[in-house]
Each structure stands twice: as C-alpha cells, then as structure tokens.
Amino acid sequence: MRTFYILPALAAGALMGCMAVFPGEAAEAALGALTVFARSVLPALLPFAVCVPLLTAGRRVSARLLCLLALPGGSPTGARLFAEAAMSPGAARRCAAMTGTLSPMFFLSTLSAWLHDPRQGAALLAVHLLSALLCGVFYRQKPQGRIVLPPLSLPQSLAQGGQAMLTVAGSIVLGAVAARMLACALPLPPFAAALLHALLEVTGGLHALISLGAPLPLLAGLAGFSGLAILTQNAAYWQPGGLTYADLIKAALLRAGLAALICRIMLFIAAL
C-alpha cells in the first residue's frame, strides 16, 4: 500500500526537479498544451459536457443509454454521467471501459485537419467507437435495473461542465510537460519522443506522430488508449465509486488493442 503512494510522490518530485533544470522547455510545453486545449479540445468538449447531463437529469435511465449518451461527448463526459450511479465494481468496470473515449469532434475536425483527409478522420472515429463498444463483450457483469440520476439545472450543469474542463486542461498540461521533461532528460529519437508524448497526453502526441508519418493502426491504437492524461480525468470521477487507476488502464489497453486490430483489418480489406 505504501508503494501506491510513494511512486506518485517520486514521479512528482522528479518532474519538479526536471522543470527546475529545464524551465524554458517546461513553460513552452505548458503553453503548447494550453493552445491545443483552447483550439481543439475545449470547443469540442464543453458544449457536450453541459448539454449531455441535462438529457437524463432527474430521470431513471438504463446504463446502456448512459453509455450511448457518453460517446458523443468523449471523456470525461461518460465518467461524469456515471459518477452519481450506484453500481457493483464489475458493472462499473464495464461502463468505464465503454465510455473512456475521445470526443468524436476531435476526430472529425482536429484529427482530420492534421491528416489532411476527412475520410481518414471519419474512419478512425468509426474504429474508435467500435472498439469501445466491443470492450463491453469482455466485461460480462452488467448493471442491474435502472440508474436514478439527480435533478440538474442548466446553471448547475454549466458550473460542473466548467469544472470538468479545468480538470481536462490541467491533465493535458501535466501530461505534455511530463513528456517534454522526459524528452529533455533522455536522448530519445523524435519518433520515440512523440510516442511517449502520446502515451502521456494523446492530443499533442498524435499531432507529433502524424507529422512524422505514423501509420493509421498506431494512431488508432493510441487514440483507443487515450493517454494517461485522459485516464486521469476519468479517474477523478470513477475513483470515488471504487474503481482504481489500474482498472482504467486495463480497459484502455484493451480498447487500444481492439482499435489497432480493427484498423489493420479495415486497411487490409480496402487494399483487396
């Protein structure tokens, strides 16, 4: 149990030490992450973060409906929707695995622009959503009955959505700075540095990998994993209900493997 607390403390200390040694690079990484957040993440997430919870506020709904409603918003909309639900740990893992996704708007706008091909962005979105839905097959325990959600007004949803966006922004900045500090401390080649960036913070990492010509299955897999920054966002809502960070990482690895495999199959069929 002590190791669970010691390792994050050591990582935090190492990160702060690197920031003291490379202050310019740390500030540049934080500014770049905030720029990506303001241009690509906030416009795609905030409207959904405010509107989606209003669709089910004060109602008895099924977990299946909540999972479907979570997909248009992306993370951490799904985790936020289920934050008030009382479920068994097994059922919670199933719902978390199916809703730990990226925003569809990210694929259709930002990622399509980076790839210079809207069709590839749409294809990656289809792969992303399909892999998330297939995750439910590997988690057999389903939520029983309907979930009663508390009433929620528009001002309350706006306030909660704003708080969620601050969590998103903070995790993106932290992930981007951590990736940059590791690249400064370790002499990594550009592709390895971009891959590490994507594992820690997926948006900036995908941008770097696309600029280096990374293959689509790799991009699909990394989007399915969603990066530790997004897993941290979801953990902020899931952990009070009993899910651990390890639970979310296992589900993310499963989504990543499914997404990469599905993308590879699609490319194979398209080449026939």
C-alpha positions in Angstrom: 0.0 0.0 0.0 2.9 2.4 0.8 4.3 1.8 -2.7 1.0 3.1 -4.1 1.7 6.5 -2.5 5.5 6.5 -2.8 5.7 6.0 -6.6 3.5 9.0 -7.5 5.4 11.1 -4.9 8.7 10.1 -6.5 7.4 10.9 -10.0 6.1 14.3 -8.9 9.5 15.1 -7.3 11.3 14.0 -10.4 9.0 16.1 -12.6 9.5 19.2 -10.5 13.3 18.7 -10.5 13.3 18.5 -14.3 11.2 21.6 -14.5 13.8 23.4 -12.4 16.6 22.3 -14.7 14.7 22.9 -17.9 12.3 25.8 -17.1 12.1 27.2 -20.6 11.2 23.9 -22.1 8.6 23.2 -19.4 6.9 26.6 -20.0 6.9 26.0 -23.7 5.3 22.6 -23.3 2.7 24.0 -21.0 1.9 26.8 -23.4 1.6 24.4 -26.3 -0.7 22.1 -24.4 -3.0 25.1 -23.4 -3.0 26.2 -27.1 -4.1 22.7 -28.2 -6.7 22.6 -25.4 -8.1 26.1 -26.4 -8.2 25.4 -30.1 -9.1 21.7 -30.4 -10.3 20.3 -27.1 -12.5 23.0 -25.4 -14.7 23.7 -28.4 -15.4 20.0 -28.9 -16.0 19.1 -25.2 -17.6 22.0 -23.4 -21.0 22.1 -25.3 -21.4 18.3 -24.8 -20.2 18.5 -21.2 -23.0 21.0 -20.5 -25.8 19.5 -22.6 -25.5 15.7 -22.3 -26.1 15.6 -18.5 -29.3 17.7 -19.0 -30.8 14.9 -21.2 -31.0 12.5 -18.3 -31.1 14.8 -15.2 -33.8 13.7 -12.7 -34.7 10.5 -14.6 -34.4 6.8 -14.3 -32.3 5.5 -17.2 -30.5 2.4 -18.2 -26.7 2.1 -18.1 -26.8 1.2 -21.8 -28.5 4.6 -22.6 -25.9 6.4 -20.5 -23.1 4.6 -22.3 -24.5 5.7 -25.7 -25.0 9.3 -24.5 -21.4 9.4 -23.2 -19.9 8.6 -26.7 -20.8 11.9 -28.4 -19.2 13.9 -25.5 -16.0 11.9 -25.1 -14.0 11.8 -21.8 -14.7 12.7 -19.1 -18.4 13.0 -20.0 -19.1 9.3 -19.5 -17.3 9.2 -16.2 -19.2 12.3 -15.1 -22.6 10.7 -16.1 -21.9 7.6 -14.0 -20.4 9.5 -11.0 -23.8 9.5 -9.3 -24.7 5.9 -10.1 -24.6 3.1 -7.6 -23.2 0.0 -9.3 -21.2 -3.1 -8.5 -17.4 -2.8 -9.2 -17.8 -5.3 -12.1 -20.6 -3.3 -13.7 -18.7 -0.1 -13.2 -15.6 -1.5 -15.0 -17.8 -2.4 -17.9 -19.3 1.1 -18.2 -15.9 2.7 -17.7 -14.3 0.5 -20.5 -17.1 1.5 -22.9 -17.1 5.3 -22.2 -13.4 6.2 -21.9 -13.3 7.6 -25.4 -12.2 10.7 -27.2 -14.6 13.3 -28.5 -16.0 12.5 -32.0 -15.5 16.2 -32.8 -11.8 15.7 -32.2 -11.7 13.1 -35.0 -13.9 14.9 -37.4 -12.3 18.3 -37.1 -8.9 18.4 -35.4 -7.6 14.9 -36.4 -9.0 15.2 -40.0 -7.2 18.5 -40.4 -3.9 17.1 -39.1 -4.3 14.2 -41.5 -5.4 16.4 -44.4 -8.1 13.9 -45.1 -11.6 14.0 -43.6 -12.2 10.4 -44.7 -9.3 9.1 -42.6 -10.6 11.1 -39.6 -14.1 9.6 -40.0 -12.6 6.1 -40.4 -10.6 6.5 -37.2 -13.7 7.7 -35.4 -15.6 4.6 -36.6 -12.8 2.4 -35.4 -12.6 4.2 -32.1 -16.3 3.9 -31.3 -16.5 0.3 -32.4 -13.5 -0.7 -30.2 -15.1 1.0 -27.2 -18.4 -0.8 -27.8 -16.7 -4.2 -28.2 -15.0 -3.7 -24.9 -18.3 -4.5 -23.3 -18.1 -8.0 -24.6 -15.0 -8.7 -22.3 -16.8 -7.4 -19.2 -19.7 -9.8 -18.5 -21.2 -8.2 -15.5 -24.0 -5.7 -16.5 -25.6 -3.1 -14.3 -28.9 -4.3 -12.9 -32.0 -2.2 -13.0 -32.2 1.5 -13.9 -30.0 4.3 -12.6 -31.6 7.2 -10.8 -29.9 10.5 -11.7 -30.3 13.6 -9.5 -32.0 16.7 -10.9 -29.7 19.2 -12.6 -30.4 22.7 -13.8 -28.7 24.5 -16.7 -26.6 26.7 -14.4 -25.5 23.7 -12.3 -24.6 21.8 -15.5 -22.6 24.8 -16.8 -20.7 25.0 -13.5 -20.0 21.3 -13.4 -19.0 21.3 -17.1 -16.6 24.2 -16.4 -15.0 22.3 -13.5 -14.7 19.3 -15.8 -12.9 21.5 -18.4 -10.4 22.7 -15.7 -9.7 19.1 -14.9 -9.2 18.3 -18.6 -6.9 21.4 -19.1 -4.8 20.5 -16.0 -4.3 16.9 -17.0 -3.3 17.9 -20.6 -0.8 20.4 -19.4 0.7 18.0 -16.8 0.9 15.2 -19.4 2.5 17.5 -22.0 5.1 18.9 -19.5 5.9 15.4 -18.3 6.5 14.2 -21.8 8.7 17.2 -22.6 10.7 16.7 -19.4 11.4 13.1 -20.2 12.5 14.0 -23.7 14.9 16.6 -22.2 16.2 14.1 -19.6 16.5 11.2 -22.0 18.1 11.5 -25.5 15.2 9.9 -27.4 14.8 9.9 -31.2 11.9 12.0 -32.5 9.5 9.1 -33.1 10.1 7.6 -29.7 9.6 11.0 -28.1 6.4 11.5 -30.0 5.2 8.0 -29.0 5.9 8.8 -25.3 4.1 12.1 -25.6 1.0 10.3 -27.0 1.1 7.7 -24.1 1.1 10.5 -21.6 -1.0 13.1 -23.4 -2.7 11.9 -26.6 -3.7 15.1 -28.5 -0.2 16.6 -28.8 1.3 13.2 -29.2 -0.9 12.3 -32.1 -0.1 15.6 -33.7 3.6 14.9 -33.4 3.2 11.3 -34.7 1.2 12.4 -37.7 3.8 14.9 -38.7 6.3 12.0 -38.6 4.2 9.8 -40.8 3.0 7.3 -38.3 0.7 4.5 -39.7 -3.0 4.6 -39.1 -3.2 1.5 -36.9 -0.7 3.0 -34.5 -2.8 6.2 -34.4 -6.0 4.2 -33.8 -4.4 2.2 -31.0 -3.1 5.3 -29.2 -6.4 7.0 -29.6 -8.0 3.9 -28.1 -5.6 4.0 -25.2 -6.4 7.8 -24.9 -3.3 8.6 -22.8 -2.6 8.9 -19.1 -3.9 12.4 -19.1 -7.4 11.4 -20.1 -7.3 8.4 -17.9 -6.6 10.8 -15.0 -9.6 12.9 -16.0 -11.8 9.8 -15.9 -10.3 8.6 -12.6 -11.3 11.8 -10.9 -14.9 10.7 -11.3 -14.6 6.9 -11.2 -12.3 6.5 -8.2 -14.8 7.8 -5.6 -17.1 4.9 -6.8 -14.4 2.3 -6.2 -12.6 1.9 -9.5 -8.8 2.1 -9.4 -6.4 3.7 -11.8 -5.3 0.2 -12.8 -8.9 -0.7 -13.8 -9.0 2.2 -16.2 -5.5 1.4 -17.6 -6.5 -2.3 -18.3 -9.7 -1.1 -20.1 -7.6 1.4 -22.1 -5.1 -1.2 -23.2 -8.0 -3.4 -24.3 -9.5 -0.6 -26.3 -6.1 0.2 -27.8 -5.6 -3.4 -29.0 -9.0 -3.7 -30.4 -8.7 -0.4 -32.3 -5.3 -1.2 -33.8 -6.6 -4.6 -34.9 -9.8 -3.3 -36.4 -7.9 -0.6 -38.2 -5.5 -3.1 -39.6 -8.4 -5.3 -40.8 -10.1 -2.3 -42.5 -6.9 -1.4 -44.3 -6.4 -5.0 -45.4 -9.9 -5.1 -46.8 -9.5 -1.7 -48.5 -6.4 -3.0 -50.3 -8.1 -6.0 -51.8 
